[in-house]
Amino acid sequence: MKSLTLQVCNKCNKNDAIYKRYYSGETLCKSCFLRSIEHKVKKTIAKFSMVKYGEKVAIAVSGGKDSLTLLYILNHIFKLNELGKLIAVTVDEGIDGYRDESLRIVKEFCSELEVENRTMSYKELFGTGMDEAMKLRKSEKTSSCSMCGTFRRRALDVLSESCGADVIATGHNLDDHIQTFFINMFSGDVERIGWTYPEPVEYGSSGIKKIKPFLGLYEQEIIFYALQRNIPFQSEECPYMNESIRSDIRLFLNRLEISHPGVKYSMYNSVLKISEGLKNRNTTKKSVKCIVCQRNSTSTFCSVCKTVAMLSNNLDSDK
C-alpha cells in the first residue's frame, strides 16, 4: 500500500490518513478506521439479527488474526451494550508444532480480556488428531481440509453445547465467504450455496445458531485492525492448508482484486443475493438422524461418522 501520510482522512477531515479503502474510495485515519471496522461488525450483526439480548455467545477462537480480532471486538460490543455473555471455545486439532503456539496465545489473550476459555481436542472427541488422521487416510482425494473442516464443525458444536451457548460466532470474513461460494460451484454443491446465507438458523436438538459477524470485512482490513490494536495472533499457517482448492481460489481472487480494486466486494454482494434465493428454495429439504451419532444429517450416516469409520477401517487394514 502506498504511503498516505500526505493525505487527510476524509471522514474527520483533520487527521492524516493511514488506510485507503479502495472499494469505497475512503481514506481513513487510525481512529476513524478502527471505528469503521467496529461499526461494520455491529451493522452486520443488526442487519441479519445475529444475536438477541441476553444470549450466550461462544466465539470460536483458534489463535489466528480473524478469531482473536472477533473476540476483541465482540467483547467490546457486549460490555458496552450489556448484550449477553461471551465464552471463547478453542479446538485442538492435534497438529504437532503448530497448534501449541496458538493455544498459548488464546489462553493469554482470554486471560487479558477476562473471558473464559474452554478447549476440546479431536483426540478426545474422535479418538484421533489431524497428524494421525493424515497418516491413516489412504487417498489424497480425502483432503486434509475436508477432514479437518468436518471434525472442526462437530467439535465446535459439542464444545459450545457443553457451555450452554445459544450462538456460535466464527471469524469467517468476506474473502472466506466468496471462496466458499466458488468451492461449492466448482464441486457441484449448488444447494450448499443456499446454506451460506448469513441469516442465523437454529439447528440440532439444542437449537444453537451459527453467525459470522466479519462477513462484510476484507481479510486485509482485519489484519490491519489487529495490528493497530496490538492484538497478538499466530502468523504461521497450517502445514496442511495447501492441499485444498481454497488456496488456489484465494490467490486468484487476490490477483483479481489488485487489478480491479473492489471486485471482491461486488462478488460478495452478488453471492448474498444468490444464496438468499437458493436458501428460499431449500426450505422444503428435511434432515434425518444419523444412525450412529443421532445428530441431524442430510443422509443416513453423517459426514463425521463416515470420516471416523474411514479412518478406523484404514487403521484395521494396516494391522
Buried (B, 14 or more C-beta within 10 A) or exposed (E): EEEBEEBBBBBEEEBEBBBBBBBEEBBBBBBBBBBBBBEBBBEBBEEBEBBEEEBBBBBBBBBBBBBBBBBBBBBBBBEEEEBBBBBBBBBBBBBEEBBEEBBEBBBEBBEEBEBEBBBBBBBEBBEBBBBBBBEBBEEEEBBBBBBBBBBBBBBBBBBBBEBEBBBBBBBBBBBBBBBBBBBBEEEEEEEBBBBBBBEBEEBEEBEBBBBBBBBBBBBBBBBBBBEBBEBBBBEEEBBBEEBBBBBEBBEEBEEEBEEEBEBBBEBBEEBBEBBBEBBEEBEEEEEEEBEBBEBBBEEEBBBBBBBBEBBBEBBEEEE
